Amino acid sequence: MYRVDWTTNVGRLVALEPEPAEVDAHAAALAAGYNDPANAALMGHTAPIPPEDVSESYEAMRDEGARLFLLFVDDELVGDADLRGLEDGAAEFAFMIAATGQQGKGLGTKFAAMVHAFGFGALGLSTIYASVVPRNTASRRVFEKLGYVLDDSPAARAFADEPGDVVLAIDRATFARENAGILADIRVTER
């Protein structure tokens, strides 16, 4: 279990791999974020997600080998992120900044950079993919800021959540080059 810390101009950011009890404690807030109509449309959700399903989903994803993170700004939960489908040095990254009032402030980009620093560093991944609903231009901007490029290869398409999703990819060297200015400030530690 790891945590990733970064003190920025918006506050002290923490991405924390949670224990099951920590997920349970934040399940209602996460469900509210997933169920927000604007968020649900951008993530492709059509049915409401109750808090107990959040906890069950975290447990199932953890059992499948996913690395899950709760995202905090100055100890306030603002969302979650994960690396899933880890296989052969690759994974898919997904994230959500839950509160619409916190969106559009660069938090998605910052937290994405933090989880990527963990993935490429602690896990030694070589490539990370992102599956994006085409109308989710905000998420696509986050990935492009990090250095992602469109990838329609069979390897990338295997990470598509839905057939119509856009898939982007970034490799370790590109991430390190494009984000060299911030990586020295991000700390990845075991809990």
C-alpha atoms as an extended CHARMM CRD file, in Angstrom:
* protein
*
       191  EXT
         1         1  MET       CA              0.0000000000        0.0000000000        0.0000000000  PROA      1               0.0000000000
         2         2  TYR       CA              1.3480000000        3.3880000000       -1.0290000000  PROA      2               0.0000000000
         3         3  ARG       CA              0.6590000000        7.0600000000       -0.7000000000  PROA      3               0.0000000000
         4         4  VAL       CA              1.7360000000        9.8290000000       -3.0250000000  PROA      4               0.0000000000
         5         5  ASP       CA              2.2410000000       13.3800000000       -1.7360000000  PROA      5               0.0000000000
         6         6  TRP       CA              2.7220000000       16.6790000000       -3.5030000000  PROA      6               0.0000000000
         7         7  THR       CA              2.4860000000       20.1660000000       -2.0240000000  PROA      7               0.0000000000
         8         8  THR       CA              1.2920000000       22.5580000000       -4.7280000000  PROA      8               0.0000000000
         9         9  ASN       CA             -0.1560000000       26.0220000000       -5.1520000000  PROA      9               0.0000000000
        10        10  VAL       CA             -3.6440000000       24.5650000000       -4.5160000000  PROA      10              0.0000000000
        11        11  GLY       CA             -2.6890000000       22.8000000000       -1.2840000000  PROA      11              0.0000000000
        12        12  ARG       CA             -1.2940000000       19.5490000000        0.0290000000  PROA      12              0.0000000000
        13        13  LEU       CA             -2.3400000000       16.7800000000       -2.3440000000  PROA      13              0.0000000000
        14        14  VAL       CA             -2.4400000000       13.1500000000       -1.2420000000  PROA      14              0.0000000000
        15        15  ALA       CA             -3.2760000000       10.0820000000       -3.3190000000  PROA      15              0.0000000000
        16        16  LEU       CA             -3.7530000000        7.2510000000       -0.8420000000  PROA      16              0.0000000000
        17        17  GLU       CA             -4.1890000000        3.5300000000       -1.4600000000  PROA      17              0.0000000000
        18        18  PRO       CA             -7.0260000000        2.9210000000        0.9960000000  PROA      18              0.0000000000
        19        19  GLU       CA             -7.8090000000        0.1270000000        3.4030000000  PROA      19              0.0000000000
        20        20  PRO       CA            -11.3610000000       -1.2650000000        3.0220000000  PROA      20              0.0000000000
        21        21  ALA       CA            -12.5400000000        0.6950000000        6.0890000000  PROA      21              0.0000000000
        22        22  GLU       CA            -11.2680000000        3.9230000000        4.4960000000  PROA      22              0.0000000000
        23        23  VAL       CA            -13.2150000000        3.1620000000        1.3240000000  PROA      23              0.0000000000
        24        24  ASP       CA            -16.3400000000        2.4760000000        3.3900000000  PROA      24              0.0000000000
        25        25  ALA       CA            -15.8970000000        5.7880000000        5.2190000000  PROA      25              0.0000000000
        26        26  HSD       CA            -15.8420000000        7.6980000000        1.9040000000  PROA      26              0.0000000000
        27        27  ALA       CA            -18.2390000000        5.5220000000       -0.1250000000  PROA      27              0.0000000000
        28        28  ALA       CA            -21.1970000000        7.9150000000        0.1840000000  PROA      28              0.0000000000
        29        29  ALA       CA            -19.1280000000       10.8830000000       -1.0090000000  PROA      29              0.0000000000
        30        30  LEU       CA            -17.7070000000        8.8770000000       -3.9060000000  PROA      30              0.0000000000
        31        31  ALA       CA            -21.1750000000        7.6310000000       -4.8820000000  PROA      31              0.0000000000
        32        32  ALA       CA            -22.4230000000       11.2200000000       -4.8780000000  PROA      32              0.0000000000
        33        33  GLY       CA            -19.5790000000       12.1370000000       -7.2260000000  PROA      33              0.0000000000
        34        34  TYR       CA            -20.2340000000        9.2100000000       -9.5650000000  PROA      34              0.0000000000
        35        35  ASN       CA            -23.9610000000        9.9920000000       -9.5770000000  PROA      35              0.0000000000
        36        36  ASP       CA            -23.6520000000       13.7130000000      -10.2240000000  PROA      36              0.0000000000
        37        37  PRO       CA            -25.3910000000       14.0620000000      -13.6010000000  PROA      37              0.0000000000
        38        38  ALA       CA            -22.4790000000       15.9170000000      -15.2070000000  PROA      38              0.0000000000
        39        39  ASN       CA            -19.9320000000       13.3740000000      -13.9650000000  PROA      39              0.0000000000
        40        40  ALA       CA            -22.0790000000       10.3470000000      -14.8260000000  PROA      40              0.0000000000
        41        41  ALA       CA            -22.4690000000       11.5060000000      -18.4280000000  PROA      41              0.0000000000
        42        42  LEU       CA            -18.7230000000       11.9820000000      -18.8190000000  PROA      42              0.0000000000
        43        43  MET       CA            -17.9280000000        8.5870000000      -17.3170000000  PROA      43              0.0000000000
        44        44  GLY       CA            -20.5760000000        6.7240000000      -19.2800000000  PROA      44              0.0000000000
        45        45  HSD       CA            -22.6800000000        5.7090000000      -16.2380000000  PROA      45              0.0000000000
        46        46  THR       CA            -26.3940000000        5.3220000000      -16.8320000000  PROA      46              0.0000000000
        47        47  ALA       CA            -27.6440000000        3.8750000000      -13.5250000000  PROA      47              0.0000000000
        48        48  PRO       CA            -27.2150000000        5.3330000000      -10.0380000000  PROA      48              0.0000000000
        49        49  ILE       CA            -24.4060000000        3.8310000000       -7.9630000000  PROA      49              0.0000000000
        50        50  PRO       CA            -25.2270000000        3.3430000000       -4.2570000000  PROA      50              0.0000000000
        51        51  PRO       CA            -22.4620000000        3.6470000000       -1.6170000000  PROA      51              0.0000000000
        52        52  GLU       CA            -22.4180000000       -0.0970000000       -0.9350000000  PROA      52              0.0000000000
        53        53  ASP       CA            -21.6650000000       -0.6960000000       -4.6220000000  PROA      53              0.0000000000
        54        54  VAL       CA            -18.6810000000        1.6450000000       -4.3450000000  PROA      54              0.0000000000
        55        55  SER       CA            -17.2080000000       -0.4630000000       -1.5450000000  PROA      55              0.0000000000
        56        56  GLU       CA            -17.9330000000       -3.6930000000       -3.4290000000  PROA      56              0.0000000000
        57        57  SER       CA            -16.3930000000       -2.2940000000       -6.6170000000  PROA      57              0.0000000000
        58        58  TYR       CA            -13.2130000000       -1.2870000000       -4.7850000000  PROA      58              0.0000000000
        59        59  GLU       CA            -12.9680000000       -4.7820000000       -3.2830000000  PROA      59              0.0000000000
        60        60  ALA       CA            -13.5460000000       -6.4870000000       -6.6450000000  PROA      60              0.0000000000
        61        61  MET       CA            -11.0330000000       -4.2690000000       -8.4350000000  PROA      61              0.0000000000
        62        62  ARG       CA             -8.4540000000       -4.8330000000       -5.6950000000  PROA      62              0.0000000000
        63        63  ASP       CA             -8.9990000000       -8.6010000000       -6.0370000000  PROA      63              0.0000000000
        64        64  GLU       CA             -8.3080000000       -8.2260000000       -9.7910000000  PROA      64              0.0000000000
        65        65  GLY       CA             -4.9850000000       -6.5070000000       -9.0510000000  PROA      65              0.0000000000
        66        66  ALA       CA             -6.0060000000       -2.8630000000       -9.5780000000  PROA      66              0.0000000000
        67        67  ARG       CA             -4.2170000000       -0.1390000000       -7.6410000000  PROA      67              0.0000000000
        68        68  LEU       CA             -6.8570000000        2.2120000000       -6.2290000000  PROA      68              0.0000000000
        69        69  PHE       CA             -6.4060000000        5.6850000000       -4.7530000000  PROA      69              0.0000000000
        70        70  LEU       CA             -8.5100000000        8.1530000000       -2.8100000000  PROA      70              0.0000000000
        71        71  LEU       CA             -7.5960000000       11.7510000000       -3.6590000000  PROA      71              0.0000000000
        72        72  PHE       CA             -7.3760000000       14.4620000000       -1.0010000000  PROA      72              0.0000000000
        73        73  VAL       CA             -6.6510000000       18.1900000000       -0.9820000000  PROA      73              0.0000000000
        74        74  ASP       CA             -5.6900000000       19.3640000000        2.5100000000  PROA      74              0.0000000000
        75        75  ASP       CA             -7.3800000000       16.2610000000        4.0110000000  PROA      75              0.0000000000
        76        76  GLU       CA            -10.6520000000       16.7940000000        2.0830000000  PROA      76              0.0000000000
        77        77  LEU       CA            -11.7060000000       13.9910000000       -0.2670000000  PROA      77              0.0000000000
        78        78  VAL       CA            -12.0220000000       15.3160000000       -3.8170000000  PROA      78              0.0000000000
        79        79  GLY       CA            -12.1350000000       12.1180000000       -5.8810000000  PROA      79              0.0000000000
        80        80  ASP       CA            -10.4840000000        8.8510000000       -6.7520000000  PROA      80              0.0000000000
        81        81  ALA       CA             -8.2240000000        7.2400000000       -9.3270000000  PROA      81              0.0000000000
        82        82  ASP       CA             -6.9530000000        3.8260000000      -10.2670000000  PROA      82              0.0000000000
        83        83  LEU       CA             -4.5980000000        1.8240000000      -12.3920000000  PROA      83              0.0000000000
        84        84  ARG       CA             -6.4310000000       -1.2820000000      -13.6650000000  PROA      84              0.0000000000
        85        85  GLY       CA             -5.8240000000       -4.1580000000      -16.0160000000  PROA      85              0.0000000000
        86        86  LEU       CA             -2.1700000000       -4.3660000000      -15.0100000000  PROA      86              0.0000000000
        87        87  GLU       CA             -0.4990000000       -6.8420000000      -17.3380000000  PROA      87              0.0000000000
        88        88  ASP       CA              2.7960000000       -7.0990000000      -19.2120000000  PROA      88              0.0000000000
        89        89  GLY       CA              4.0060000000       -3.6830000000      -18.0280000000  PROA      89              0.0000000000
        90        90  ALA       CA              0.8270000000       -1.8520000000      -19.0440000000  PROA      90              0.0000000000
        91        91  ALA       CA             -2.2940000000       -0.5720000000      -17.2990000000  PROA      91              0.0000000000
        92        92  GLU       CA             -5.3190000000        1.6360000000      -17.8030000000  PROA      92              0.0000000000
        93        93  PHE       CA             -5.6570000000        4.8320000000      -15.7660000000  PROA      93              0.0000000000
        94        94  ALA       CA             -8.9910000000        6.3350000000      -14.7300000000  PROA      94              0.0000000000
        95        95  PHE       CA             -9.8320000000        9.1940000000      -12.3820000000  PROA      95              0.0000000000
        96        96  MET       CA            -12.6640000000       11.3580000000      -11.1080000000  PROA      96              0.0000000000
        97        97  ILE       CA            -12.6330000000       14.7480000000       -9.4340000000  PROA      97              0.0000000000
        98        98  ALA       CA            -15.9990000000       14.3310000000       -7.7140000000  PROA      98              0.0000000000
        99        99  ALA       CA            -17.1450000000       17.8070000000       -6.7000000000  PROA      99              0.0000000000
       100       100  THR       CA            -18.0190000000       19.8800000000       -9.7520000000  PROA      100             0.0000000000
       101       101  GLY       CA            -16.8640000000       22.9510000000       -7.8010000000  PROA      101             0.0000000000
       102       102  GLN       CA            -13.3620000000       21.4540000000       -7.6710000000  PROA      102             0.0000000000
       103       103  GLN       CA            -13.2590000000       20.6860000000      -11.3900000000  PROA      103             0.0000000000
       104       104  GLY       CA            -11.4920000000       22.9170000000      -13.8800000000  PROA      104             0.0000000000
       105       105  LYS       CA             -8.7820000000       23.9430000000      -11.4020000000  PROA      105             0.0000000000
       106       106  GLY       CA             -6.0380000000       21.5970000000      -12.5700000000  PROA      106             0.0000000000
       107       107  LEU       CA             -6.5950000000       18.9720000000       -9.8620000000  PROA      107             0.0000000000
       108       108  GLY       CA             -7.2050000000       16.2090000000      -12.3890000000  PROA      108             0.0000000000
       109       109  THR       CA             -3.8830000000       16.8920000000      -14.0690000000  PROA      109             0.0000000000
       110       110  LYS       CA             -2.0320000000       17.0700000000      -10.7600000000  PROA      110             0.0000000000
       111       111  PHE       CA             -3.5210000000       13.8680000000       -9.3600000000  PROA      111             0.0000000000
       112       112  ALA       CA             -3.0310000000       12.0820000000      -12.6750000000  PROA      112             0.0000000000
       113       113  ALA       CA              0.6530000000       13.0480000000      -12.5860000000  PROA      113             0.0000000000
       114       114  MET       CA              0.9110000000       11.7080000000       -9.0360000000  PROA      114             0.0000000000
       115       115  VAL       CA             -0.6190000000        8.3160000000       -9.8530000000  PROA      115             0.0000000000
       116       116  HSD       CA              1.5070000000        8.0910000000      -13.0100000000  PROA      116             0.0000000000
       117       117  ALA       CA              4.6490000000        8.7770000000      -10.9490000000  PROA      117             0.0000000000
       118       118  PHE       CA              3.6160000000        5.8080000000       -8.8020000000  PROA      118             0.0000000000
       119       119  GLY       CA              2.7670000000        3.6050000000      -11.7920000000  PROA      119             0.0000000000
       120       120  PHE       CA              5.9350000000        4.2750000000      -13.7530000000  PROA      120             0.0000000000
       121       121  GLY       CA              8.1280000000        4.3900000000      -10.6420000000  PROA      121             0.0000000000
       122       122  ALA       CA              6.9560000000        1.9690000000       -7.9470000000  PROA      122             0.0000000000
       123       123  LEU       CA              5.2210000000       -0.4540000000      -10.3270000000  PROA      123             0.0000000000
       124       124  GLY       CA              7.7150000000       -0.1180000000      -13.1790000000  PROA      124             0.0000000000
       125       125  LEU       CA              5.0000000000        0.1420000000      -15.8390000000  PROA      125             0.0000000000
       126       126  SER       CA              6.1570000000        0.8310000000      -19.3780000000  PROA      126             0.0000000000
       127       127  THR       CA              2.8520000000        2.1500000000      -20.8200000000  PROA      127             0.0000000000
       128       128  ILE       CA             -0.3450000000        3.5830000000      -19.3730000000  PROA      128             0.0000000000
       129       129  TYR       CA             -3.5370000000        3.8620000000      -21.4060000000  PROA      129             0.0000000000
       130       130  ALA       CA             -6.6650000000        5.9620000000      -20.9120000000  PROA      130             0.0000000000
       131       131  SER       CA            -10.1190000000        5.1940000000      -22.2970000000  PROA      131             0.0000000000
       132       132  VAL       CA            -12.1330000000        8.4010000000      -22.6860000000  PROA      132             0.0000000000
       133       133  VAL       CA            -15.7770000000        8.9680000000      -23.5900000000  PROA      133             0.0000000000
       134       134  PRO       CA            -15.4870000000       11.1390000000      -26.7440000000  PROA      134             0.0000000000
       135       135  ARG       CA            -17.4810000000       14.0530000000      -25.2710000000  PROA      135             0.0000000000
       136       136  ASN       CA            -15.2550000000       14.1790000000      -22.1520000000  PROA      136             0.0000000000
       137       137  THR       CA            -12.9760000000       16.9060000000      -23.4760000000  PROA      137             0.0000000000
       138       138  ALA       CA            -11.8150000000       17.8810000000      -19.9690000000  PROA      138             0.0000000000
       139       139  SER       CA            -10.3310000000       14.4350000000      -19.3280000000  PROA      139             0.0000000000
       140       140  ARG       CA             -8.7860000000       14.3760000000      -22.7530000000  PROA      140             0.0000000000
       141       141  ARG       CA             -7.0650000000       17.7210000000      -21.9990000000  PROA      141             0.0000000000
       142       142  VAL       CA             -5.6800000000       16.2560000000      -18.7620000000  PROA      142             0.0000000000
       143       143  PHE       CA             -4.1280000000       13.3720000000      -20.6560000000  PROA      143             0.0000000000
       144       144  GLU       CA             -2.7520000000       15.5770000000      -23.4150000000  PROA      144             0.0000000000
       145       145  LYS       CA             -1.1300000000       17.8860000000      -20.8210000000  PROA      145             0.0000000000
       146       146  LEU       CA              0.6850000000       14.8560000000      -19.3940000000  PROA      146             0.0000000000
       147       147  GLY       CA              1.9830000000       13.8760000000      -22.8460000000  PROA      147             0.0000000000
       148       148  TYR       CA             -0.5450000000       11.2570000000      -23.9660000000  PROA      148             0.0000000000
       149       149  VAL       CA             -1.1960000000       10.6930000000      -27.6640000000  PROA      149             0.0000000000
       150       150  LEU       CA             -4.0570000000        9.0080000000      -29.4960000000  PROA      150             0.0000000000
       151       151  ASP       CA             -3.4510000000        5.2820000000      -29.9060000000  PROA      151             0.0000000000
       152       152  ASP       CA             -5.7150000000        3.0810000000      -32.0250000000  PROA      152             0.0000000000
       153       153  SER       CA             -3.4380000000        0.0450000000      -31.9700000000  PROA      153             0.0000000000
       154       154  PRO       CA             -4.8870000000       -3.3410000000      -30.9600000000  PROA      154             0.0000000000
       155       155  ALA       CA             -2.9400000000       -3.1600000000      -27.6680000000  PROA      155             0.0000000000
       156       156  ALA       CA             -4.5200000000        0.2120000000      -26.8720000000  PROA      156             0.0000000000
       157       157  ARG       CA             -8.0150000000       -0.7900000000      -28.0240000000  PROA      157             0.0000000000
       158       158  ALA       CA             -7.8530000000       -3.6890000000      -25.5600000000  PROA      158             0.0000000000
       159       159  PHE       CA             -8.0730000000       -1.0310000000      -22.8130000000  PROA      159             0.0000000000
       160       160  ALA       CA            -11.1550000000        0.6900000000      -24.2870000000  PROA      160             0.0000000000
       161       161  ASP       CA            -14.0200000000        0.6220000000      -21.7860000000  PROA      161             0.0000000000
       162       162  GLU       CA            -16.5960000000        0.9820000000      -24.5730000000  PROA      162             0.0000000000
       163       163  PRO       CA            -16.2480000000        0.4310000000      -28.3450000000  PROA      163             0.0000000000
       164       164  GLY       CA            -16.7190000000        4.1390000000      -29.1180000000  PROA      164             0.0000000000
       165       165  ASP       CA            -14.2060000000        5.4130000000      -26.5520000000  PROA      165             0.0000000000
       166       166  VAL       CA            -11.0690000000        7.2610000000      -27.5820000000  PROA      166             0.0000000000
       167       167  VAL       CA             -7.9110000000        5.5460000000      -26.3090000000  PROA      167             0.0000000000
       168       168  LEU       CA             -4.7670000000        7.4940000000      -25.4970000000  PROA      168             0.0000000000
       169       169  ALA       CA             -1.3710000000        6.2040000000      -24.3800000000  PROA      169             0.0000000000
       170       170  ILE       CA              1.8350000000        7.3870000000      -22.7560000000  PROA      170             0.0000000000
       171       171  ASP       CA              5.0910000000        5.5400000000      -22.1770000000  PROA      171             0.0000000000
       172       172  ARG       CA              7.4570000000        5.9380000000      -19.2470000000  PROA      172             0.0000000000
       173       173  ALA       CA             10.1140000000        7.9270000000      -21.1570000000  PROA      173             0.0000000000
       174       174  THR       CA              7.5680000000       10.3920000000      -22.5530000000  PROA      174             0.0000000000
       175       175  PHE       CA              5.9850000000       10.8940000000      -19.1300000000  PROA      175             0.0000000000
       176       176  ALA       CA              9.3970000000       11.5200000000      -17.5380000000  PROA      176             0.0000000000
       177       177  ARG       CA             10.4000000000       13.9760000000      -20.2740000000  PROA      177             0.0000000000
       178       178  GLU       CA              7.0940000000       15.8720000000      -20.3920000000  PROA      178             0.0000000000
       179       179  ASN       CA              6.7840000000       16.1090000000      -16.5940000000  PROA      179             0.0000000000
       180       180  ALA       CA             10.4220000000       16.4580000000      -15.5120000000  PROA      180             0.0000000000
       181       181  GLY       CA              9.7510000000       19.8090000000      -13.8340000000  PROA      181             0.0000000000
       182       182  ILE       CA              7.3120000000       18.3570000000      -11.3000000000  PROA      182             0.0000000000
       183       183  LEU       CA              8.5290000000       14.8200000000      -10.6780000000  PROA      183             0.0000000000
       184       184  ALA       CA             11.1530000000       15.8950000000       -8.1570000000  PROA      184             0.0000000000
       185       185  ASP       CA              8.3690000000       17.3700000000       -5.9760000000  PROA      185             0.0000000000
       186       186  ILE       CA              6.1560000000       14.2660000000       -5.9520000000  PROA      186             0.0000000000
       187       187  ARG       CA              6.9100000000       11.7960000000       -3.1420000000  PROA      187             0.0000000000
       188       188  VAL       CA              5.8800000000        8.1360000000       -3.4150000000  PROA      188             0.0000000000
       189       189  THR       CA              6.1330000000        6.2320000000       -0.1300000000  PROA      189             0.0000000000
       190       190  GLU       CA              4.8650000000        3.0000000000        1.3810000000  PROA      190             0.0000000000
       191       191  ARG       CA              2.1630000000        3.4390000000        4.0030000000  PROA      191             0.0000000000
